Amino acid sequence: MALDHYVSQVHLKNFYAPALGERMYAMKKTDLKRYTCDAYSQCRIEDGSTNPYLQEPRVIEEFLHGVEPRYNSALVKLREGRLDPESVFAIAGFAAYVQGCAPGGMRIHSRPLQETVAVTTAMLEESGMLPPPPSVFRGKTLAQLLDSEEVLVTVDPKYPQSMGITNILRSTSIWGNSCWDILINENPSTPFFTSDYPLAIEPSGRAGIVNRILPLAPSLAIRILPDLEQRGRLDLRFANLRTRRINIRRQDAAEINRRIVQCAESVVYFSEDLPWIPGFVEKHRWFKIEPEISRIPQGGGQMIVSTLRISKAAPAKIDQVKN
């Protein structure tokens, strides 16, 4: 079985610490353990890129062949303001890969599927398409048991991963044809972090839509302001990409790092062993990205609408996440 990285090594290596050579600093959100590590040993799981729901179970590896070899040159071109379609593909494709294939993304996208099962069950029972509930249900319907969480729906995380892989070119196209804020961080006392889910979120000011913040190096990040008008198009020449370059202040860098820590699944990585970092991670560790689900009446049924938010998580839920 292959040990596959769900956060590419080329990304993590950009956060190597100058003082350590080919290693970086890491800190776990669960127990605040601090350690040093290389990129190879992190963010990898057995057969992470293998998906049994797809006709070609390891097809995502072909996609990564167009992302990882171009990644570092893409960062150079991004800094220099000379992005080309290959560079945009590498950066937007990496973001789409994390969203669909990292354990954090698989967890997040399982919840709307659970809600869909619950809504479908209620509709089937109401229409008489399910048999009467057995006596062991104590007079409750299956829909009632699901609503009270006496019965839980379990989603194989490989299923939302298969959906992410199937739609990965479309996700890459949407993000690569959106607005990007190129965030230049020249504050050596507050370098950007990264994590085992390096795709932080922030409110966009548009209902149901969140911006994405992707750290690329200690001094470089992008903010993606998704243009959902691109959803019906597939344009890998990225003709609609709009960029603006922003030199951010120290307090802005700290706010971005707060979101990176909160949105991490379990581990935060950084390039400098600065004295304020342990307390900062400790302060923001009990947060995660969670889907916010709404049911909207639609005809004779209900439409499931999902958006994302940062919410405080119970310690037990954080502890369940494994590096």
N, C-alpha and C positions, 0 to 999 in steps of 0.2 A: 504494500500500500504506500502511496506517495504522501509525503508531508507537504501540503500545499499552503502557501502564504495567502492569507486573505487581506493583508495589507502588504503591498509589494515591498521587497527589500530596497528597491531603488528609492522609494519614498523615505523609508526609515533611515537610510544611510545619510540623507541630507541633514539629519539631526544628530550625527555623530559629534561628540564633544572634542574640541581641539586639545583639551588636556588629557584625553584618554586614547587618542589615536582612533582606531576603528571600533569604537564602542560609544555608547551613550548612557545617560542616566535614566533610570526608570523608577516609578513609584506606583504601588498598587493602591487602588481606592479602597479595597476591602479591609486590609490590615495595616496600611501605611508603610508596608515594607519597602525599603529602598535598596536598589542594587544597580549594578552596571551590566550591560549586555551588548551583544552585537545584533545586527539585523536578522541574521540567519536563524537565530534561536527564538525569535519572537513572532507572534501573530501567525501561527501555522497550526494546522490540524490535519489529521490523517484523512486523506481523500477529500479534502475540503473543496476541491474543484470538480469532483465527480458527482454527477446528479443523475439518479436512476430514472427520473421522470422524463428525461430527454432522450431522443433517438440516438444522439451522439453524446454520451454521458460527460465527456471532457471537452466539449466544444468551446467552453470559455477560455481554454488555454490558447486556442487559435486567436481569439480576440486580444488576449494579453500580448501576443507576439507583435501586435500593432501599437501597443501602449508602452510596455516597459523599455524596449530598446531606444525609444524616442524621448523618454521622460526627462532625463537630465538636460538634453539639448533644448527641450521645450522650456525648461525653467530659465535657461540662458536667454532664449529669444523673448520670453515674457519680460524679463528684467530690462532687456534692451529695446523693448517696444517694437519688435519685428516678428510678431506672431504669424505663422503660416498655418494652413489647414492641418498638416501633420502634427504640429505642436498643440493646436487646439484639441485635436483628437486624443493626444496622449494625456492631456490634463483633464478634459471632460470625461474621457473614457475611464481614467483612474477613479474619478468621483463616482461614476455610474457603477463601476465594479465594486467599490466599497459598499455603496448603497444596496446592491443586490446580493452580494456574495459574502460579506462579512457577517459573523454571528449576530452583531448588533442589528444589521439590516434585516436578517432573517427573523429575529425576534420581533422587531417592530412591525414587520409586514405580515406576521402571523395573526395579529389581533383582528384586523378587518376580516380575515377569512373566518375566524371564530364567530364573529358577529354575523356574518353572512349565513353560516350554518344555523345559528339561533333563529334568525328572521325567517329563513326558509322552512325550518321546522314548524314554527308557529303558523305559517301560511298553509302548510300541508295538513296540519291538524285541524285548522279551522275549516278547510275545504273537505274534510273527511277522507283524505287520502292516506292517513295513517290508521292502523288498527287501534282499538281502545287501549288505554294504558293498563298494564298488568297490575295486580293487586299490590305488588311490592311497592308501587309508586304512591300508595296511601291516598288514592283519589286525586292526585295531582297529575296534570298533563306534563308531557315532556317539555313543552315550552315553558311552563311554570317552573319546573325543576332547573332549567337552564337559566332563567331569569334570577332565581334565588341562589344560583351557583351550587346547588346540591348535586347537580350533574355538570361536568365540565367538558368542553370540546377541546381535544388535543389536536394540534396541527403539526404534522411532520415538517420541521423547518426547511427541509429540502424542497418542499413544494413551493413556498414563496421564493426560494432561491431559483427554482426553475423558471418562475415567472420573471424574475429579475434578469436572468440570462436571456430568455426569449426576447425581452424588450430592451436589451442593453444598447443596441444601436439607436433605438428611438430616444432613450434617455440621454445618450451621448449627444444626439442631434439637438434635443431641447436645450440642454445646458450649454452646448457650444454655440447656440444661436440666441443666447440671452445677453443680458448686461453683466459685465464683470467689473467689479472694483478691484484694481490691482493694488494691494496694500503693502506699502514699503515701510518696514519697521527698522528705523535707525536708532533705536533705544537699546543700547547694549545691556542695560540693567533689567530689561523686560523682554527677552527673546520669546518668540512664539514657541509653544509646545506642540506636540502631536500626540496621538493616542492609538489605541486598538480599534477605534471607530472615528477616524479623523475627518468627520463630516458634520461639523457643528451646525446648529440652527439658530436663527434669530427671527423675531417678528418682521414681517415685510410691510405691514400697514395695509395689506390687501387680504380680504377675508379668505381663509382657508389655505393661504400660501405662506410658506416660510422661505427666507433666504438661507443659503448654505454658505458656510465659511470653511474653506479648505486650506489649512496650513501647508505650505510647500517647503519651507526652510525656516530657520530661526528668524530670518529677516524678511520673509516673503510669504504672503497668503493671498487668496482671492476670495471675494464675496460674490457669489452667483445670485443674481436677482432673476429668478426664472421667468421666462416669457412663455406663458402657456398657450399663446396663440400659435406657437410652433408645434403643438401636440400632433396635428394632423400631417405634418411634413417630415420628410427625411432628407436632410441636407447636410452631408458630411464635408461640404466645402465651406460651411459655416459663414455664409454670406451675410447673415443678420447679426453676427457678433458685434457688440458695442463695448468699448472699454474706456475706463478712465483711471488715471494713476493718482493715488492718494498717499502722501507721506503722513503717517498717522502719529499721533501724540502718545506719550507713555501711558496715559490713562486709557486711551483707546486700545493699546496693546494688552493692557491688563484685563479689560472687558472681554476681548477676544479670547484670552487665555482662560478666563472664568467659564466661558461657554465651552471651550475645548475640554476642560476638566469635567464639567457637568455632563457633557454628551459622550464622554468616554464610557465604554462598557466596564472596564476594570483596571486598565493600566494607562498611565500617562508617561510620555517620554520627553526628555529635554536635554539640551546641549550644554548647559552651564549649571554647576552645583551652587546655586545662589542661596543665601540663608533664608530668604523669605518664601521659597518654594514649598517646603514641607507644610508649613502652616496654611498656605494658600490652597494646596491640594486637600488638606484635612477639612478646611472650611467648606469646600464645594463638592465633596466626594459623594454625599448622599443624594445625588440627582442623576436622572437618566432621561433619555428621550422616550416618550410614550405617545402612542397614537390617541387622539381624541376622537371618539366615534359619535356620530349623530345619526338618528333614524329620521328620515323625512318621508311623510306619506306621499305615495306616488301611485295614482290610479287605484288599483285594488290591493296594492302591496306597499312596501317601504323601500326607499333607496338608502343605501349605506354611504355616508360621507365621512371621510377620515382626513384629519390634518394632524400635525405633529406639535408637541409642546415639550418643554423641559419641566419635569415634575420631580418632587422629592420622593425618593423611593425608600421603602422599608429596608433596614439593614439586611434582613434575610434575603431580599430579592437581589441586592448587590452581591451578597456572598455566593449566590447560585451561579454567577458568571465565572467561567474558568478562562484563564489565559491560554 
